[in-house]
Amino acid sequence: MKTIVIPSDFSLDSVQVAEAIVRNEKNEVRIIFTHLFYVADDIQDLLFLSYRKKEYEFVSDEFNREVSILKSMHPHLVSVKTEFFYGGKLAGFKNFLDYNEADGIAYSESYGIPKLSKSSIDAMPVLRKSGIRLINTDAINEAEFADMGQEK
């Protein structure tokens, strides 16, 4: 089973990234939608980190509905989770990826990874340094479009 992490703003564009991955994967796959938030080294921030549930407000009902539809259309999509990463260090993000047994990170270069709040981290530099395979779903979609043109 492969585990793919998708840095997300929990929009329908994020679901399209997941759909491109799942559509092209024949084996069982697990998707983890995440957003990266900076946490200061302040002791108060660290003490109250477990109470940071307000980020789940960014995950809309519409997003959850679209994810449910995606799961119902692709039986080999065995699980979908939403996890938030809090930190400011690359080593912490690598630990997050190791803990979740990530095989790859999927994103759309054309859409990017919009920030949700002033605490959001610019994710692309962190993703590029993570050492995990990056999958640009724009390239997957372009290849499929080109293949469709050749079939005619």
N, CA, C and O atoms as a GROMACS GRO file, in nm:
protein
  608
    1MET      N    1   0.084  -0.117   0.000
    1MET     CA    2   0.000   0.000   0.000
    1MET      C    3   0.089   0.124   0.000
    1MET      O    4   0.190   0.130   0.071
    2LYS      N    5   0.051   0.223  -0.080
    2LYS     CA    6   0.124   0.348  -0.085
    2LYS      C    7   0.051   0.453  -0.003
    2LYS      O    8  -0.072   0.455   0.002
    3THR      N    9   0.129   0.539   0.060
    3THR     CA   10   0.074   0.652   0.134
    3THR      C   11   0.122   0.779   0.067
    3THR      O   12   0.242   0.802   0.054
    4ILE      N   13   0.026   0.862   0.026
    4ILE     CA   14   0.057   0.988  -0.040
    4ILE      C   15   0.007   1.102   0.046
    4ILE      O   16  -0.109   1.107   0.084
    5VAL      N   17   0.097   1.195   0.075
    5VAL     CA   18   0.064   1.315   0.151
    5VAL      C   19   0.032   1.426   0.052
    5VAL      O   20   0.106   1.447  -0.045
    6ILE      N   21  -0.078   1.497   0.075
    6ILE     CA   22  -0.117   1.607  -0.012
    6ILE      C   23  -0.126   1.734   0.071
    6ILE      O   24  -0.220   1.750   0.149
    7PRO      N   25  -0.029   1.826   0.056
    7PRO     CA   26  -0.041   1.956   0.122
    7PRO      C   27  -0.164   2.026   0.066
    7PRO      O   28  -0.180   2.035  -0.056
    8SER      N   29  -0.249   2.075   0.153
    8SER     CA   30  -0.381   2.115   0.109
    8SER      C   31  -0.430   2.242   0.177
    8SER      O   32  -0.390   2.276   0.288
    9ASP      N   33  -0.518   2.312   0.106
    9ASP     CA   34  -0.595   2.421   0.166
    9ASP      C   35  -0.740   2.376   0.183
    9ASP      O   36  -0.827   2.457   0.214
   10PHE      N   37  -0.766   2.247   0.162
   10PHE     CA   38  -0.896   2.183   0.181
   10PHE      C   39  -1.002   2.241   0.088
   10PHE      O   40  -1.118   2.260   0.125
   11SER      N   41  -0.958   2.268  -0.035
   11SER     CA   42  -1.047   2.315  -0.140
   11SER      C   43  -1.072   2.200  -0.236
   11SER      O   44  -1.014   2.092  -0.222
   12LEU      N   45  -1.160   2.223  -0.332
   12LEU     CA   46  -1.188   2.121  -0.432
   12LEU      C   47  -1.066   2.095  -0.520
   12LEU      O   48  -1.052   1.985  -0.573
   13ASP      N   49  -0.979   2.194  -0.535
   13ASP     CA   50  -0.854   2.172  -0.609
   13ASP      C   51  -0.769   2.065  -0.541
   13ASP      O   52  -0.702   1.986  -0.608
   14SER      N   53  -0.771   2.062  -0.409
   14SER     CA   54  -0.696   1.959  -0.336
   14SER      C   55  -0.753   1.820  -0.362
   14SER      O   56  -0.678   1.722  -0.372
   15VAL      N   57  -0.884   1.812  -0.372
   15VAL     CA   58  -0.948   1.684  -0.402
   15VAL      C   59  -0.910   1.640  -0.543
   15VAL      O   60  -0.893   1.520  -0.567
   16GLN      N   61  -0.896   1.734  -0.636
   16GLN     CA   62  -0.855   1.699  -0.772
   16GLN      C   63  -0.713   1.644  -0.775
   16GLN      O   64  -0.683   1.557  -0.857
   17VAL      N   65  -0.627   1.693  -0.688
   17VAL     CA   66  -0.492   1.638  -0.678
   17VAL      C   67  -0.502   1.491  -0.634
   17VAL      O   68  -0.438   1.404  -0.692
   18ALA      N   69  -0.583   1.467  -0.532
   18ALA     CA   70  -0.602   1.329  -0.484
   18ALA      C   71  -0.662   1.241  -0.592
   18ALA      O   72  -0.623   1.126  -0.608
   19GLU      N   73  -0.757   1.295  -0.666
   19GLU     CA   74  -0.824   1.217  -0.771
   19GLU      C   75  -0.724   1.176  -0.879
   19GLU      O   76  -0.730   1.063  -0.927
   20ALA      N   77  -0.634   1.265  -0.916
   20ALA     CA   78  -0.532   1.231  -1.017
   20ALA      C   79  -0.442   1.118  -0.968
   20ALA      O   80  -0.407   1.029  -1.045
   21ILE      N   81  -0.407   1.122  -0.841
   21ILE     CA   82  -0.322   1.016  -0.783
   21ILE      C   83  -0.397   0.883  -0.782
   21ILE      O   84  -0.346   0.782  -0.829
   22VAL      N   85  -0.517   0.885  -0.729
   22VAL     CA   86  -0.594   0.761  -0.712
   22VAL      C   87  -0.631   0.701  -0.848
   22VAL      O   88  -0.627   0.579  -0.865
   23ARG      N   89  -0.665   0.785  -0.943
   23ARG     CA   90  -0.703   0.739  -1.077
   23ARG      C   91  -0.588   0.665  -1.144
   23ARG      O   92  -0.610   0.574  -1.224
   24ASN      N   93  -0.465   0.704  -1.113
   24ASN     CA   94  -0.348   0.645  -1.179
   24ASN      C   95  -0.277   0.540  -1.095
   24ASN      O   96  -0.174   0.487  -1.137
   25GLU      N   97  -0.329   0.509  -0.980
   25GLU     CA   98  -0.268   0.410  -0.892
   25GLU      C   99  -0.356   0.284  -0.894
   25GLU      O  100  -0.476   0.291  -0.868
   26LYS      N  101  -0.296   0.171  -0.924
   26LYS     CA  102  -0.372   0.045  -0.931
   26LYS      C  103  -0.372  -0.030  -0.799
   26LYS      O  104  -0.461  -0.111  -0.774
   27ASN      N  105  -0.272  -0.004  -0.715
   27ASN     CA  106  -0.263  -0.072  -0.586
   27ASN      C  107  -0.339   0.008  -0.480
   27ASN      O  108  -0.384   0.120  -0.506
   28GLU      N  109  -0.351  -0.051  -0.362
   28GLU     CA  110  -0.416   0.021  -0.253
   28GLU      C  111  -0.337   0.147  -0.220
   28GLU      O  112  -0.214   0.148  -0.221
   29VAL      N  113  -0.410   0.254  -0.191
   29VAL     CA  114  -0.347   0.382  -0.161
   29VAL      C  115  -0.418   0.447  -0.042
   29VAL      O  116  -0.538   0.434  -0.023
   30ARG      N  117  -0.338   0.517   0.033
   30ARG     CA  118  -0.386   0.592   0.150
   30ARG      C  119  -0.348   0.738   0.125
   30ARG      O  120  -0.235   0.767   0.087
   31ILE      N  121  -0.443   0.830   0.146
   31ILE     CA  122  -0.420   0.973   0.125
   31ILE      C  123  -0.425   1.044   0.259
   31ILE      O  124  -0.512   1.020   0.342
   32ILE      N  125  -0.327   1.133   0.279
   32ILE     CA  126  -0.328   1.218   0.398
   32ILE      C  127  -0.322   1.363   0.351
   32ILE      O  128  -0.221   1.408   0.296
   33PHE      N  129  -0.432   1.435   0.372
   33PHE     CA  130  -0.435   1.578   0.344
   33PHE      C  131  -0.374   1.649   0.465
   33PHE      O  132  -0.408   1.618   0.579
   34THR      N  133  -0.286   1.745   0.439
   34THR     CA  134  -0.222   1.816   0.549
   34THR      C  135  -0.206   1.963   0.514
   34THR      O  136  -0.210   2.002   0.398
   35HIS      N  137  -0.188   2.041   0.615
   35HIS     CA  138  -0.151   2.182   0.599
   35HIS      C  139  -0.041   2.209   0.701
   35HIS      O  140  -0.047   2.159   0.814
   36LEU      N  141   0.057   2.287   0.662
   36LEU     CA  142   0.172   2.313   0.747
   36LEU      C  143   0.156   2.448   0.815
   36LEU      O  144   0.139   2.552   0.750
   37PHE      N  145   0.161   2.446   0.947
   37PHE     CA  146   0.151   2.566   1.028
   37PHE      C  147   0.280   2.587   1.106
   37PHE      O  148   0.338   2.493   1.159
   38TYR      N  149   0.322   2.711   1.111
   38TYR     CA  150   0.439   2.748   1.189
   38TYR      C  151   0.399   2.758   1.336
   38TYR      O  152   0.293   2.812   1.368
   39VAL      N  153   0.483   2.708   1.423
   39VAL     CA  154   0.463   2.723   1.566
   39VAL      C  155   0.589   2.785   1.623
   39VAL      O  156   0.699   2.733   1.604
   40ALA      N  157   0.574   2.894   1.690
   40ALA     CA  158   0.689   2.960   1.752
   40ALA      C  159   0.749   2.869   1.859
   40ALA      O  160   0.685   2.775   1.905
   41ASP      N  161   0.870   2.899   1.895
   41ASP     CA  162   0.936   2.821   2.001
   41ASP      C  163   0.894   2.867   2.140
   41ASP      O  164   0.956   2.829   2.240
   42ASP      N  165   0.791   2.947   2.147
   42ASP     CA  166   0.739   2.999   2.273
   42ASP      C  167   0.678   2.884   2.354
   42ASP      O  168   0.603   2.803   2.299
   43ILE      N  169   0.710   2.876   2.482
   43ILE     CA  170   0.663   2.767   2.567
   43ILE      C  171   0.512   2.764   2.576
   43ILE      O  172   0.454   2.655   2.585
   44GLN      N  173   0.445   2.880   2.574
   44GLN     CA  174   0.298   2.882   2.581
   44GLN      C  175   0.237   2.819   2.456
   44GLN      O  176   0.140   2.744   2.466
   45ASP      N  177   0.292   2.848   2.340
   45ASP     CA  178   0.243   2.785   2.217
   45ASP      C  179   0.257   2.634   2.225
   45ASP      O  180   0.167   2.560   2.185
   46LEU      N  181   0.369   2.589   2.276
   46LEU     CA  182   0.393   2.445   2.285
   46LEU      C  183   0.302   2.379   2.388
   46LEU      O  184   0.255   2.268   2.366
   47LEU      N  185   0.276   2.447   2.499
   47LEU     CA  186   0.188   2.391   2.602
   47LEU      C  187   0.046   2.374   2.553
   47LEU      O  188  -0.020   2.276   2.588
   48PHE      N  189  -0.002   2.467   2.473
   48PHE     CA  190  -0.141   2.464   2.429
   48PHE      C  191  -0.159   2.406   2.289
   48PHE      O  192  -0.266   2.417   2.231
   49LEU      N  193  -0.057   2.345   2.236
   49LEU     CA  194  -0.062   2.288   2.102
   49LEU      C  195  -0.173   2.183   2.090
   49LEU      O  196  -0.239   2.176   1.986
   50SER      N  197  -0.193   2.103   2.192
   50SER     CA  198  -0.294   1.998   2.184
   50SER      C  199  -0.436   2.055   2.178
   50SER      O  200  -0.529   1.984   2.141
   51TYR      N  201  -0.452   2.180   2.213
   51TYR     CA  202  -0.584   2.241   2.210
   51TYR      C  203  -0.611   2.314   2.077
   51TYR      O  204  -0.713   2.382   2.064
   52ARG      N  205  -0.523   2.301   1.982
   52ARG     CA  206  -0.537   2.372   1.855
   52ARG      C  207  -0.630   2.295   1.763
   52ARG      O  208  -0.585   2.228   1.670
   53LYS      N  209  -0.756   2.304   1.787
   53LYS     CA  210  -0.857   2.236   1.705
   53LYS      C  211  -0.922   2.331   1.607
   53LYS      O  212  -0.998   2.288   1.520
   54LYS      N  213  -0.894   2.460   1.619
   54LYS     CA  214  -0.959   2.557   1.531
   54LYS      C  215  -0.922   2.535   1.385
   54LYS      O  216  -0.998   2.576   1.296
   55GLU      N  217  -0.809   2.473   1.356
   55GLU     CA  218  -0.768   2.450   1.219
   55GLU      C  219  -0.867   2.359   1.146
   55GLU      O  220  -0.880   2.368   1.024
   56TYR      N  221  -0.936   2.273   1.219
   56TYR     CA  222  -1.033   2.184   1.156
   56TYR      C  223  -1.151   2.261   1.098
   56TYR      O  224  -1.227   2.207   1.017
   57GLU      N  225  -1.169   2.387   1.139
   57GLU     CA  226  -1.273   2.471   1.081
   57GLU      C  227  -1.244   2.501   0.934
   57GLU      O  228  -1.336   2.534   0.859
   58PHE      N  229  -1.118   2.490   0.892
   58PHE     CA  230  -1.082   2.513   0.752
   58PHE      C  231  -1.129   2.399   0.661
   58PHE      O  232  -1.136   2.415   0.539
   59VAL      N  233  -1.162   2.286   0.720
   59VAL     CA  234  -1.205   2.169   0.644
   59VAL      C  235  -1.357   2.176   0.630
   59VAL      O  236  -1.431   2.148   0.724
   60SER      N  237  -1.403   2.214   0.511
   60SER     CA  238  -1.546   2.238   0.489
   60SER      C  239  -1.624   2.107   0.470
   60SER      O  240  -1.566   2.002   0.441
   61ASP      N  241  -1.754   2.117   0.486
   61ASP     CA  242  -1.842   2.003   0.460
   61ASP      C  243  -1.836   1.965   0.313
   61ASP      O  244  -1.842   1.847   0.278
   62GLU      N  245  -1.824   2.065   0.226
   62GLU     CA  246  -1.816   2.038   0.082
   62GLU      C  247  -1.690   1.957   0.051
   62GLU      O  248  -1.695   1.864  -0.030
   63PHE      N  249  -1.578   1.992   0.113
   63PHE     CA  250  -1.454   1.916   0.095
   63PHE      C  251  -1.474   1.772   0.139
   63PHE      O  252  -1.438   1.678   0.068
   64ASN      N  253  -1.533   1.753   0.257
   64ASN     CA  254  -1.557   1.618   0.309
   64ASN      C  255  -1.651   1.538   0.218
   64ASN      O  256  -1.631   1.418   0.201
   65ARG      N  257  -1.752   1.603   0.160
   65ARG     CA  258  -1.843   1.535   0.067
   65ARG      C  259  -1.768   1.488  -0.058
   65ARG      O  260  -1.787   1.375  -0.104
   66GLU      N  261  -1.683   1.575  -0.111
   66GLU     CA  262  -1.608   1.539  -0.231
   66GLU      C  263  -1.510   1.424  -0.203
   66GLU      O  264  -1.490   1.338  -0.288
   67VAL      N  265  -1.452   1.423  -0.086
   67VAL     CA  266  -1.362   1.314  -0.047
   67VAL      C  267  -1.441   1.184  -0.035
   67VAL      O  268  -1.393   1.078  -0.076
   68SER      N  269  -1.560   1.191   0.020
   68SER     CA  270  -1.645   1.071   0.030
   68SER      C  271  -1.681   1.016  -0.107
   68SER      O  272  -1.681   0.894  -0.128
   69ILE      N  273  -1.711   1.105  -0.200
   69ILE     CA  274  -1.741   1.062  -0.337
   69ILE      C  275  -1.618   0.995  -0.399
   69ILE      O  276  -1.629   0.891  -0.464
   70LEU      N  277  -1.502   1.055  -0.378
   70LEU     CA  278  -1.378   0.998  -0.430
   70LEU      C  279  -1.356   0.857  -0.375
   70LEU      O  280  -1.320   0.766  -0.450
   71LYS      N  281  -1.376   0.840  -0.245
   71LYS     CA  282  -1.359   0.709  -0.183
   71LYS      C  283  -1.457   0.607  -0.239
   71LYS      O  284  -1.421   0.491  -0.261
   72SER      N  285  -1.580   0.649  -0.263
   72SER     CA  286  -1.680   0.555  -0.315
   72SER      C  287  -1.652   0.514  -0.460
   72SER      O  288  -1.690   0.405  -0.502
   73MET      N  289  -1.586   0.601  -0.536
   73MET     CA  290  -1.555   0.572  -0.676
   73MET      C  291  -1.431   0.486  -0.693
   73MET      O  292  -1.413   0.423  -0.798
   74HIS      N  293  -1.345   0.482  -0.592
   74HIS     CA  294  -1.217   0.411  -0.603
   74HIS      C  295  -1.199   0.318  -0.482
   74HIS      O  296  -1.149   0.362  -0.378
   75PRO      N  297  -1.238   0.193  -0.495
   75PRO     CA  298  -1.230   0.100  -0.382
   75PRO      C  299  -1.087   0.077  -0.332
   75PRO      O  300  -1.068   0.039  -0.217
   76HIS      N  301  -0.986   0.101  -0.418
   76HIS     CA  302  -0.848   0.083  -0.373
   76HIS      C  303  -0.797   0.202  -0.291
   76HIS      O  304  -0.683   0.200  -0.243
   77LEU      N  305  -0.880   0.304  -0.275
   77LEU     CA  306  -0.848   0.415  -0.182
   77LEU      C  307  -0.897   0.371  -0.045
   77LEU      O  308  -1.014   0.385  -0.012
   78VAL      N  309  -0.804   0.318   0.034
   78VAL     CA  310  -0.844   0.252   0.160
   78VAL      C  311  -0.866   0.348   0.275
   78VAL      O  312  -0.942   0.317   0.367
   79SER      N  313  -0.801   0.463   0.273
   79SER     CA  314  -0.827   0.560   0.380
   79SER      C  315  -0.787   0.700   0.337
   79SER      O  316  -0.698   0.720   0.255
   80VAL      N  317  -0.856   0.796   0.396
   80VAL     CA  318  -0.826   0.938   0.376
   80VAL      C  319  -0.828   1.003   0.514
   80VAL      O  320  -0.926   0.990   0.588
   81LYS      N  321  -0.720   1.072   0.546
   81LYS     CA  322  -0.710   1.140   0.676
   81LYS      C  323  -0.676   1.287   0.654
   81LYS      O  324  -0.623   1.326   0.551
   82THR      N  325  -0.709   1.365   0.754
   82THR     CA  326  -0.667   1.505   0.759
   82THR      C  327  -0.579   1.520   0.882
   82THR      O  328  -0.624   1.496   0.995
   83GLU      N  329  -0.455   1.558   0.860
   83GLU     CA  330  -0.359   1.578   0.969
   83GLU      C  331  -0.295   1.715   0.950
   83GLU      O  332  -0.267   1.756   0.837
   84PHE      N  333  -0.272   1.784   1.057
   84PHE     CA  334  -0.203   1.913   1.050
   84PHE      C  335  -0.060   1.897   1.101
   84PHE      O  336  -0.035   1.825   1.198
   85PHE      N  337   0.031   1.965   1.034
   85PHE     CA  338   0.169   1.966   1.080
   85PHE      C  339   0.195   2.102   1.144
   85PHE      O  340   0.169   2.206   1.083
   86TYR      N  341   0.246   2.099   1.266
   86TYR     CA  342   0.280   2.221   1.339
   86TYR      C  343   0.429   2.220   1.364
   86TYR      O  344   0.480   2.130   1.430
   87GLY      N  345   0.499   2.318   1.314
   87GLY     CA  346   0.641   2.325   1.339
   87GLY      C  347   0.709   2.421   1.244
   87GLY      O  348   0.648   2.472   1.150
   88GLY      N  349   0.834   2.444   1.270
   88GLY     CA  350   0.909   2.534   1.186
   88GLY      C  351   1.039   2.476   1.137
   88GLY      O  352   1.120   2.545   1.076
   89LYS      N  353   1.060   2.350   1.162
   89LYS     CA  354   1.187   2.286   1.129
   89LYS      C  355   1.166   2.173   1.028
   89LYS      O  356   1.067   2.100   1.036
   90LEU      N  357   1.259   2.159   0.935
   90LEU     CA  358   1.253   2.054   0.835
   90LEU      C  359   1.258   1.916   0.901
   90LEU      O  360   1.189   1.823   0.858
   91ALA      N  361   1.339   1.902   1.004
   91ALA     CA  362   1.350   1.772   1.072
   91ALA      C  363   1.216   1.728   1.129
   91ALA      O  364   1.183   1.609   1.125
   92GLY      N  365   1.139   1.820   1.180
   92GLY     CA  366   1.006   1.787   1.232
   92GLY      C  367   0.913   1.740   1.122
   92GLY      O  368   0.836   1.646   1.142
   93PHE      N  369   0.921   1.805   1.007
   93PHE     CA  370   0.836   1.763   0.894
   93PHE      C  371   0.878   1.624   0.844
   93PHE      O  372   0.794   1.542   0.808
   94LYS      N  373   1.009   1.599   0.841
   94LYS     CA  374   1.056   1.466   0.801
   94LYS      C  375   1.005   1.360   0.899
   94LYS      O  376   0.968   1.250   0.857
   95ASN      N  377   1.002   1.391   1.027
   95ASN     CA  378   0.947   1.298   1.126
   95ASN      C  379   0.798   1.274   1.101
   95ASN      O  380   0.751   1.161   1.114
   96PHE      N  381   0.726   1.379   1.066
   96PHE     CA  382   0.584   1.369   1.032
   96PHE      C  383   0.565   1.272   0.915
   96PHE      O  384   0.477   1.187   0.918
   97LEU      N  385   0.648   1.287   0.812
   97LEU     CA  386   0.640   1.199   0.695
   97LEU      C  387   0.676   1.055   0.732
   97LEU      O  388   0.609   0.961   0.688
   98ASP      N  389   0.781   1.037   0.813
   98ASP     CA  390   0.820   0.903   0.858
   98ASP      C  391   0.709   0.838   0.940
   98ASP      O  392   0.676   0.721   0.919
   99TYR      N  393   0.653   0.913   1.032
   99TYR     CA  394   0.546   0.861   1.118
   99TYR      C  395   0.427   0.812   1.034
   99TYR      O  396   0.367   0.709   1.063
  100ASN      N  397   0.395   0.889   0.930
  100ASN     CA  398   0.282   0.854   0.844
  100ASN      C  399   0.320   0.758   0.731
  100ASN      O  400   0.237   0.725   0.647
  101GLU      N  401   0.447   0.714   0.728
  101GLU     CA  402   0.498   0.620   0.629
  101GLU      C  403   0.470   0.668   0.487
  101GLU      O  404   0.422   0.591   0.402
  102ALA      N  405   0.500   0.794   0.462
  102ALA     CA  406   0.473   0.856   0.332
  102ALA      C  407   0.565   0.801   0.223
  102ALA      O  408   0.686   0.789   0.243
  103ASP      N  409   0.505   0.768   0.110
  103ASP     CA  410   0.580   0.723  -0.008
  103ASP      C  411   0.599   0.836  -0.108
  103ASP      O  412   0.688   0.830  -0.193
  104GLY      N  413   0.516   0.939  -0.097
  104GLY     CA  414   0.525   1.050  -0.189
  104GLY      C  415   0.442   1.167  -0.142
  104GLY      O  416   0.357   1.154  -0.054
  105ILE      N  417   0.469   1.283  -0.202
  105ILE     CA  418   0.394   1.405  -0.174
  105ILE      C  419   0.339   1.453  -0.307
  105ILE      O  420   0.414   1.477  -0.401
  106ALA      N  421   0.208   1.468  -0.315
  106ALA     CA  422   0.143   1.511  -0.439
  106ALA      C  423   0.097   1.656  -0.427
  106ALA      O  424   0.052   1.700  -0.321
  107TYR      N  425   0.110   1.727  -0.537
  107TYR     CA  426   0.068   1.868  -0.542
  107TYR      C  427   0.040   1.904  -0.686
  107TYR      O  428   0.074   1.830  -0.778
  108SER      N  429  -0.023   2.018  -0.706
  108SER     CA  430  -0.046   2.073  -0.839
  108SER      C  431   0.036   2.200  -0.851
  108SER      O  432   0.012   2.297  -0.778
  109GLU      N  433   0.131   2.201  -0.942
  109GLU     CA  434   0.214   2.319  -0.958
  109GLU      C  435   0.132   2.439  -1.004
  109GLU      O  436   0.159   2.552  -0.963
  110SER      N  437   0.033   2.416  -1.090
  110SER     CA  438  -0.048   2.527  -1.140
  110SER      C  439  -0.136   2.588  -1.030
  110SER      O  440  -0.161   2.708  -1.031
  111TYR      N  441  -0.182   2.506  -0.938
  111TYR     CA  442  -0.266   2.556  -0.830
  111TYR      C  443  -0.183   2.605  -0.712
  111TYR      O  444  -0.218   2.703  -0.646
  112GLY      N  445  -0.074   2.538  -0.686
  112GLY     CA  446   0.009   2.575  -0.572
  112GLY      C  447  -0.050   2.524  -0.441
  112GLY      O  448  -0.136   2.436  -0.440
  113ILE      N  449  -0.002   2.580  -0.332
  113ILE     CA  450  -0.052   2.543  -0.200
  113ILE      C  451  -0.084   2.672  -0.125
  113ILE      O  452   0.001   2.726  -0.054
  114PRO      N  453  -0.206   2.721  -0.141
  114PRO     CA  454  -0.243   2.847  -0.076
  114PRO      C  455  -0.235   2.838   0.076
  114PRO      O  456  -0.257   2.732   0.135
  115LYS      N  457  -0.204   2.950   0.136
  115LYS     CA  458  -0.200   2.956   0.283
  115LYS      C  459  -0.341   2.974   0.337
  115LYS      O  460  -0.427   3.035   0.273
  116LEU      N  461  -0.363   2.921   0.455
  116LEU     CA  462  -0.493   2.933   0.520
  116LEU      C  463  -0.499   3.047   0.621
  116LEU      O  464  -0.606   3.104   0.645
  117SER      N  465  -0.385   3.079   0.679
  117SER     CA  466  -0.382   3.183   0.782
  117SER      C  467  -0.241   3.241   0.789
  117SER      O  468  -0.151   3.198   0.717
  118LYS      N  469  -0.225   3.339   0.876
  118LYS     CA  470  -0.092   3.399   0.890
  118LYS      C  471   0.008   3.301   0.951
  118LYS      O  472   0.129   3.324   0.944
  119SER      N  473  -0.039   3.194   1.011
  119SER     CA  474   0.048   3.092   1.068
  119SER      C  475   0.089   2.984   0.968
  119SER      O  476   0.170   2.897   1.001
  120SER      N  477   0.033   2.989   0.847
  120SER     CA  478   0.067   2.890   0.745
  120SER      C  479   0.211   2.906   0.699
  120SER      O  480   0.263   3.017   0.690
  121ILE      N  481   0.274   2.793   0.672
  121ILE     CA  482   0.411   2.791   0.621
  121ILE      C  483   0.406   2.787   0.468
  121ILE      O  484   0.317   2.723   0.411
  122ASP      N  485   0.499   2.853   0.402
  122ASP     CA  486   0.515   2.837   0.258
  122ASP      C  487   0.567   2.695   0.237
  122ASP      O  488   0.684   2.667   0.263
  123ALA      N  489   0.480   2.607   0.192
  123ALA     CA  490   0.509   2.464   0.194
  123ALA      C  491   0.610   2.417   0.089
  123ALA      O  492   0.687   2.325   0.116
  124MET      N  493   0.612   2.477  -0.029
  124MET     CA  494   0.695   2.424  -0.137
  124MET      C  495   0.844   2.412  -0.102
  124MET      O  496   0.903   2.308  -0.131
  125PRO      N  497   0.906   2.512  -0.043
  125PRO     CA  498   1.048   2.494  -0.007
  125PRO      C  499   1.071   2.376   0.090
  125PRO      O  500   1.171   2.306   0.080
  126VAL      N  501   0.978   2.357   0.181
  126VAL     CA  502   0.989   2.247   0.277
  126VAL      C  503   0.971   2.113   0.205
  126VAL      O  504   1.044   2.018   0.231
  127LEU      N  505   0.874   2.107   0.114
  127LEU     CA  506   0.849   1.983   0.041
  127LEU      C  507   0.969   1.943  -0.043
  127LEU      O  508   1.006   1.826  -0.049
  128ARG      N  509   1.030   2.041  -0.109
  128ARG     CA  510   1.145   2.012  -0.195
  128ARG      C  511   1.264   1.959  -0.117
  128ARG      O  512   1.343   1.881  -0.170
  129LYS      N  513   1.277   2.000   0.008
  129LYS     CA  514   1.390   1.957   0.091
  129LYS      C  515   1.360   1.831   0.170
  129LYS      O  516   1.448   1.779   0.239
  130SER      N  517   1.238   1.779   0.163
  130SER     CA  518   1.196   1.669   0.249
  130SER      C  519   1.264   1.536   0.216
  130SER      O  520   1.273   1.448   0.302
  131GLY      N  521   1.311   1.520   0.092
  131GLY     CA  522   1.373   1.393   0.054
  131GLY      C  523   1.272   1.289   0.009
  131GLY      O  524   1.311   1.177  -0.025
  132ILE      N  525   1.146   1.323   0.007
  132ILE     CA  526   1.039   1.232  -0.038
  132ILE      C  527   1.007   1.266  -0.183
  132ILE      O  528   1.015   1.382  -0.224
  133ARG      N  529   0.970   1.166  -0.261
  133ARG     CA  530   0.935   1.185  -0.402
  133ARG      C  531   0.818   1.282  -0.415
  133ARG      O  532   0.715   1.265  -0.350
  134LEU      N  533   0.834   1.385  -0.499
  134LEU     CA  534   0.729   1.482  -0.527
  134LEU      C  535   0.658   1.442  -0.656
  134LEU      O  536   0.721   1.405  -0.755
  135ILE      N  537   0.526   1.449  -0.654
  135ILE     CA  538   0.444   1.412  -0.768
  135ILE      C  539   0.361   1.533  -0.809
  135ILE      O  540   0.269   1.574  -0.737
  136ASN      N  541   0.394   1.591  -0.923
  136ASN     CA  542   0.319   1.704  -0.975
  136ASN      C  543   0.203   1.647  -1.057
  136ASN      O  544   0.224   1.592  -1.166
  137THR      N  545   0.081   1.660  -1.006
  137THR     CA  546  -0.034   1.600  -1.076
  137THR      C  547  -0.066   1.672  -1.206
  137THR      O  548  -0.138   1.618  -1.290
  138ASP      N  549  -0.015   1.792  -1.227
  138ASP     CA  550  -0.033   1.859  -1.356
  138ASP      C  551   0.031   1.774  -1.466
  138ASP      O  552  -0.026   1.761  -1.575
  139ALA      N  553   0.146   1.717  -1.438
  139ALA     CA  554   0.215   1.633  -1.537
  139ALA      C  555   0.135   1.507  -1.565
  139ALA      O  556   0.130   1.462  -1.680
  140ILE      N  557   0.073   1.449  -1.464
  140ILE     CA  558  -0.011   1.330  -1.483
  140ILE      C  559  -0.129   1.365  -1.574
  140ILE      O  560  -0.158   1.292  -1.669
  141ASN      N  561  -0.194   1.476  -1.544
  141ASN     CA  562  -0.311   1.516  -1.622
  141ASN      C  563  -0.273   1.551  -1.766
  141ASN      O  564  -0.347   1.520  -1.859
  142GLU      N  565  -0.158   1.615  -1.785
  142GLU     CA  566  -0.112   1.650  -1.920
  142GLU      C  567  -0.082   1.523  -2.001
  142GLU      O  568  -0.115   1.516  -2.119
  143ALA      N  569  -0.020   1.424  -1.937
  143ALA     CA  570   0.012   1.298  -2.005
  143ALA      C  571  -0.117   1.228  -2.047
  143ALA      O  572  -0.125   1.174  -2.157
  144GLU      N  573  -0.217   1.227  -1.961
  144GLU     CA  574  -0.344   1.163  -1.995
  144GLU      C  575  -0.410   1.237  -2.110
  144GLU      O  576  -0.466   1.174  -2.200
  145PHE      N  577  -0.405   1.368  -2.108
  145PHE     CA  578  -0.465   1.448  -2.215
  145PHE      C  579  -0.396   1.420  -2.347
  145PHE      O  580  -0.461   1.408  -2.451
  146ALA      N  581  -0.264   1.410  -2.344
  146ALA     CA  582  -0.187   1.380  -2.465
  146ALA      C  583  -0.221   1.240  -2.518
  146ALA      O  584  -0.234   1.220  -2.638
  147ASP      N  585  -0.235   1.144  -2.426
  147ASP     CA  586  -0.272   1.008  -2.466
  147ASP      C  587  -0.409   1.004  -2.530
  147ASP      O  588  -0.431   0.929  -2.625
  148MET      N  589  -0.502   1.083  -2.480
  148MET     CA  590  -0.636   1.088  -2.536
  148MET      C  591  -0.632   1.141  -2.680
  148MET      O  592  -0.707   1.094  -2.766
  149GLY      N  593  -0.547   1.238  -2.707
  149GLY     CA  594  -0.533   1.294  -2.840
  149GLY      C  595  -0.475   1.195  -2.938
  149GLY      O  596  -0.508   1.199  -3.057
  150GLN      N  597  -0.389   1.104  -2.891
  150GLN     CA  598  -0.326   1.005  -2.979
  150GLN      C  599  -0.419   0.890  -3.012
  150GLN      O  600  -0.401   0.823  -3.113
  151GLU      N  601  -0.520   0.867  -2.927
  151GLU     CA  602  -0.612   0.755  -2.950
  151GLU      C  603  -0.703   0.779  -3.069
  151GLU      O  604  -0.754   0.682  -3.126
  152LYS      N  605  -0.725   0.902  -3.108
  152LYS     CA  606  -0.820   0.933  -3.215
  152LYS      C  607  -0.766   0.905  -3.351
  152LYS      O  608  -0.834   0.926  -3.451
   0.00000   0.00000   0.00000
